[in-house]
Amino acid sequence: MPFRAQNGSFCLSCQELLAVVLCTFLESGGIDLRDRSVIELGAGTGLLGIVATLLGARVTITDRAVALEFLESNVQANLPSALRPRAVVKELTWGKDLDNFPPGAFDFILGADIVYLEETFAELLQTLEHLCSERTVILLSCRIRYERDHKFLKMLGGRFSVYEVHYDSSKDVHIYKAQRGSHKDDF
Ligand SMILES: C[S@@+](CC[C@H](N)C(=O)[O-])C[C@H]1O[C@@H](n2cnc3c(N)ncnc32)[C@H](O)[C@@H]1O
């Protein structure tokens, strides 16, 4: 796959490691994404959104305006033409212009390595709350690097039921599932 990392080279860097762990989880975890509506937040290279599209989902792949040109070109380069209409690249800066996204319209919200800037935590949580309905499943792959990362998980737990559904000890990457209410059901 001619995947372009942010330095322009055709390889995956350690930056995409958390996305790789969540992609592997989606591919092997028995989650049926066929015809499900998915949004990816803070997509970066778009790897996760591309894999979700390849797994059959209709995916809105988002990031800040500054990241979109690179993201769009990666999506175009890595999806077969028949699947390209199923992946839409859109600007979504957390907490901003959320009305551009219908509330509660997505089955899954995906994010890889998006919990790292404390100044964005409130806006990220606001965005998740806007996008999430009772049926929406949030999946976040995270590496807990600093105390502030626990702070976000605590904030998340204040609004959603949060469970760790996978831990990759070789890469030290956690996958958390969050849902409104007290869901404990499987995917
Ligand atoms: C560490 S990178 C992770 C990229 C990708 N998900 C991955 O795993 O390779 C964090 C991403 O979050 C995005 N981001 C940071 N702050 C943001 C904000 N306030 N609103 C939307 N996206 C943001 C960045 O542009 C970047 O693409």
The ligand as an ORCA input file, in Angstrom:
! r2SCAN-3c Opt
* xyz 0 1
  C      -0.557     12.280     17.509
  S      -1.479     12.650     16.067
  C      -2.305     11.119     15.729
  C      -2.622     10.970     14.275
  C      -3.289      9.641     13.882
  N      -4.556      9.461     14.538
  C      -2.364      8.480     14.184
  O      -2.609      7.709     15.095
  O      -1.353      8.370     13.471
  C      -2.804     13.668     16.701
  C      -3.756     14.179     15.649
  O      -4.758     14.961     16.292
  C      -4.970     16.129     15.538
  N      -5.435     17.201     16.427
  C      -4.750     17.821     17.420
  N      -5.493     18.780     17.987
  C      -6.677     18.764     17.337
  C      -7.866     19.527     17.466
  N      -7.968     20.504     18.380
  N      -8.890     19.259     16.645
  C      -8.794     18.253     15.718
  N      -7.693     17.494     15.547
  C      -6.646     17.753     16.341
  C      -3.630     16.460     14.913
  O      -3.763     17.293     13.767
  C      -3.096     15.079     14.604
  O      -3.445     14.632     13.328
*
